[in-house]
Amino acid sequence: YYNIFYGISTILDNAGYMQVTPTYNGTSHLDDGIYSKVGSPGVTAWGAHGLILYAPSQTSFTLTFNSDTTARSGDASVTILKLEPSSSQ
């Protein structure tokens, strides 16, 4: 099990949206994605999400960015922590 947290921000040059979709265990997961819409040009679109990922075997974790307008000055951060089972006493 892994605790994964990611945050994304970018300035959209026009009114529009940004969408960030994670892929893991060989599948895209829209339910764990980020979606942000802005109504004016030059506004920051941003979002953050956290999840617990069960990976019974080796897997890749990727984030795919999509937008209907030009984005600039973007920033992304990803934190991945491996969770250890608690020890029984």
GUDOFI-897456 format. One record per residue (C-alpha): x, y, z. Coordinates in nm, 2 decimals. Each point is the difference from the previous one (the first is absolute). Layout:
# GUDOFI-897456
SITE        x        y        z
SITE        X        Y        Z
...
# end
This chain:
# GUDOFI-897456
SITE        x        y        z
SITE     0.00     0.00     0.00
SITE     0.12     0.35    -0.08
SITE    -0.13     0.34     0.11
SITE     0.02     0.23    -0.31
SITE    -0.07     0.37     0.00
SITE     0.04     0.24    -0.29
SITE    -0.07     0.36    -0.07
SITE     0.01     0.19    -0.33
SITE    -0.03     0.37    -0.09
SITE     0.04     0.19    -0.32
SITE    -0.10     0.33    -0.16
SITE    -0.25    -0.05    -0.29
SITE     0.05     0.26    -0.28
SITE    -0.38     0.00    -0.08
SITE    -0.32    -0.10     0.18
SITE     0.00    -0.38     0.00
SITE     0.08    -0.31     0.21
SITE     0.28    -0.22     0.10
SITE    -0.03    -0.37     0.08
SITE     0.26    -0.23     0.16
SITE    -0.07    -0.37    -0.01
SITE     0.21    -0.26     0.19
SITE     0.08    -0.34    -0.15
SITE     0.10    -0.29     0.22
SITE    -0.03    -0.38     0.00
SITE    -0.03     0.03    -0.38
SITE    -0.33     0.21     0.00
SITE    -0.09     0.37    -0.01
SITE    -0.20     0.12     0.30
SITE    -0.22     0.30    -0.07
SITE    -0.15    -0.03     0.35
SITE     0.34     0.08     0.15
SITE     0.07     0.29    -0.24
SITE     0.00     0.38     0.03
SITE    -0.22     0.23    -0.20
SITE     0.01     0.38     0.02
SITE    -0.19     0.25    -0.22
SITE     0.07     0.38    -0.02
SITE    -0.23     0.26    -0.16
SITE     0.26     0.26    -0.08
SITE     0.34     0.01    -0.17
SITE     0.32     0.01     0.20
SITE    -0.16    -0.17     0.30
SITE     0.16    -0.29     0.20
SITE    -0.16    -0.34    -0.02
SITE     0.09    -0.23     0.28
SITE    -0.09    -0.31     0.19
SITE     0.13    -0.27     0.23
SITE    -0.10    -0.36     0.07
SITE     0.11    -0.28     0.23
SITE    -0.06    -0.37    -0.02
SITE     0.10    -0.34     0.14
SITE     0.14    -0.22    -0.27
SITE     0.00    -0.38     0.03
SITE     0.27    -0.14    -0.23
SITE     0.04    -0.37     0.05
SITE     0.28    -0.01    -0.26
SITE     0.23     0.26    -0.16
SITE    -0.20     0.28    -0.17
SITE     0.06     0.34    -0.15
SITE    -0.17     0.31     0.12
SITE    -0.03     0.29    -0.25
SITE    -0.20     0.32    -0.03
SITE    -0.13     0.12    -0.33
SITE    -0.08     0.37    -0.05
SITE    -0.27     0.12    -0.24
SITE    -0.13     0.34    -0.08
SITE    -0.21     0.18    -0.26
SITE     0.23     0.30     0.00
SITE     0.36     0.09     0.04
SITE     0.14    -0.04     0.35
SITE     0.32     0.17     0.14
SITE     0.20     0.03     0.32
SITE    -0.12    -0.34     0.13
SITE     0.10    -0.16     0.32
SITE    -0.05    -0.36     0.11
SITE     0.09    -0.19     0.32
SITE    -0.04    -0.37     0.07
SITE     0.05    -0.17     0.33
SITE     0.01    -0.38     0.03
SITE     0.02    -0.18     0.33
SITE     0.02    -0.37     0.04
SITE    -0.24    -0.12     0.28
SITE     0.12    -0.28     0.22
SITE    -0.24    -0.22     0.19
SITE    -0.02     0.05     0.37
SITE     0.18    -0.25     0.21
SITE    -0.21    -0.22     0.23
SITE     0.10    -0.01     0.36
# end
